[in-house]
Amino acid sequence: MAVLVGKDAPDFTAPTVMPDNSINKSFNFKKYLGGSEGILFFYPKDFTFVCPSEIIAFNNRLKEFTSRGVKVVGVSTDTAETHLKWKNTDVNNGGIGNVQYPIVGDDSQKITKAYDVMVEGKGIAYRGTFLINKQGKVVHQVINDLPLGRNIDEAIRMIDTLQFTEKHGEVCPAGWNKGAEGMKPDAAGVADYLKKHAKKL
């Protein structure tokens, strides 16, 4: 797996199911972000098992993302038409329902390969999550194997750490959560923080 942190997030244009269930055949990722922070997540395949739980979990927390100015986009190597069929399948029947963020159809597999989350020989993606800052750079990535569902709340926590450091110029120590004390990025700041918090880490 390539480390994309610190690099420009690969841009792409691909057919995408939009929140209103239209298919935008020329959806452009960077244009959609428009200078906002973004979460781009990959999942293996429509009409499968762990995937719907993650997609619905992102949708259930969508207000948590939008309140922070972050746009969420999902991707798999299925077609946009297959995504739409899955959206039109009721949750009680294994569908994802009317999720309210774009889902990209990467049946060419170009996007999945650009982010280096392709499962060799299977034509599907690992469970990759990428946090992209306002400058379009990847600042956080995590890749899960197929059986391992990701933690959506951790993605939100990482957004909070990014926005805290950008606003205050401080760094976020282990286990930091929104509202907690940060650490000044110098020797005195480290010493002060550890003096107060080392036993709780």
N, C-alpha and C positions, 0 to 999 in steps of 0.2 A: 504494500500500500504506500502510495506517495504521501508525503507530508505536504499539505497545501497551506498550512498556517504560515502567515507572513507573505503569501503570494496573492496575486489577483485571482479572484474567483473566476473560473472559466465562464465566459458568456455563451449563450445559446439562443436559438430561435427554433421553436418546435410547436406542433399542434397541442393545444392545452384546453382542458375542460375548465371553464370559468365558474365562479360561484352561481351565476344565473343559469348554468347548464348549457350555455352556448359553447361552441368549439371555436376557439381563436386559433386559426391555422398559422398565424405569424406572431405568436406570443414571443416577446423578447424579454429575457430575464432581467438584464440590467435596466432596460427601459421601464419595466414593471416596478423594480425597486425604486428608481427615480431618486437615488441618493439616500434612501432610507436603509436602515439595518434590515437584514433578512435572515431567515432560517430556511435553508434548502435541505430537505430530507429525502433520502432514497429508501424505497422498500422493494422487496423481491417481486411480488406478483399480485394482481387482482384476483379476487375470488379464492383467497387462501385463508390462513389461520391466524397467525400472530398479527399480520398486516392490518386487518380491520380494527383491531383494538388500538393500535398506534394511531391510525388515521383519525379515528373517532376521538381519541384522547387529545390529539392536536386541536381538533375542532371544538371540543368541550372547553379548552383553555384559550380559545382564539382571542377572547377579550383581554386575557392576560398579556398576549403578544401585542395586540393592536394598541392597548393602553400605553405600551412602552414604545410605540412607533415602529414596531417590527412587523414585517410582512412574511408570511409563511407560504412556502411553495413545496408541493410534493412531486416526486418523480418515480416512475417505474418504466420498465421496458415494454409494457403493454401499449396498445394504441389508445389515443384519446377516446375513440368510440367505445372501447372496452371499459375505460374509466367511467364513461357516462352510463353504461349499462349497470355498472356496479353501484353508482350513485342512485340509480333508479330502482335498486333492489332494497327493500325494507331491511332495517337493522335486524328485525326479528327473524329474517330469512337469510342472515349471513351477509347482508349488504352493508354499505357504509352510510347510506342515507344522504341527505342533501348537505354535504360538507361545504363550508363557505370560504374556501381558499382554492387557488388554482392547483390542478393536478396535471402534470406534463406527461405526454405520451412520447416516450423515447424508444420507439420500436426500431429505430436505426442503431441504437445502443451507443451513439456518439457521445451523448452527455454523460452516461454512466462511465464510459471509458475515460472521458476527460477528467472526471473526478476520481478515477482509479478505484471504483468500488464494484467492478464487475467480478462476478463469480466465474472463474475460468471454466469453460466448457458447458455452462448451464444457461447462458444468455440472460441472466437476472442479476440484480444488484444485491450487495450486502446492505445491512441497515446502517447507512451512513447519514450523519447529521453534521451540517456545516453552518457555523455562525459567521455572517459576513458584516463587516462594519460599513459605515457611511461612505468610506473611500473605496468600497468594493473589494476589500481584502479579506481573506479568510483569517479569522482570529481564534477559531476553536473548531476542532473536528473530533468526532468519535465514530468508530466503526464497530458494529456488532455482527457476530455470526448470525446465521439465519434463525436458529431457535431462540435467540436472546432478545426479548423485547426491550426497547429503549425506555429511558425515564424522561418523560416530557417535562416534569418539574425541574429536573437538572438543567434542561435546555433553558428554561426561564431563569434559573439561578445564574447561569453563565451570562445571560443578557444583562442581568442586574450588575454582575461584576464588571462587565465591559462598560456599562453606562456610568457606574460609580467611578471607575478609574479615569474615564474621559472627563467627567465633571469636576472631580476633586484632585486629580493628579496623584492620588495615593494608589497603593496596590492592595490586593485582596488576599489575605492569608488563608490557610487551609480551613475549609468548612464555612467560609464567610457567607452570610446571608444578608439580604437587604435590611438596612437599619442598624447593622452592626458596625463596630469601629473598624476603620481601615488602618493601613500601616504606611507611615511616611517612608519613601524609598531611599533611606540613608541609614548609616550605622546607628545613629541616635534613635531613629524611628523604630528600627528593629528591636533595639534594646528596650525601649519604652513599651512596645507592644508585648514582647515576651515576658517582661517583668509582670505585666498585668494578666496575661492570658495563657502562658505556657502550660500550666497544669490542666487547663480545660481543653487543650487541643487534642 
